[in-house]
Amino acid sequence: EKLSEMDSWYCSKCKKHQEAVKTLHIWSLPSVLVLNFKRFSQESEHFTNKIELHVDFPLDGLDLRRYALDPKSREASLYDLCAVTCHYGGLGSGHYTAYGRNEKDGKWYEFDDESVLPVQHLETICSHAAYVLFYLR
């Protein structure tokens, strides 16, 4: 991420503010990975917009090897999706549902209030409503 002029970095050698690029490095990978999509944007002081962009994500084999600096983490860098939280509606009102994978039989289920149904088509899990993803190593 390139820092703006207002966020410039102060160089102690030349004693001036400099343009800089901020980077983030991951040393080791967690056993549980939680990804939260930014689904709302603040358009103004009084208006928030829902971002309903479709994001493709793998159900199996998410490989984060290239992001880990620790060689041991690179050896165990594959993740499988185990649950998804979905949000329908806007900021002021909405409805949450979830998908979860049964650890014993590997089948997916949809959770919607009091209803639990088997997922017939796996592509329904990767929808514009996906909000939080839960991966296990």
Secondary structure, 3 states (H helix, E strand, C coil): CECCHHHCEEECCCCEEECCECCCCECCCCCEEEEECCCEEECCCCCEEECCCCCCCCCCCEECHHHECCHHHHHCCEEEEEEEEEEEECCCCEEEEEEEECCCCCCEEEEECCEEEECCCHHHCCCCCEEEEEEEC
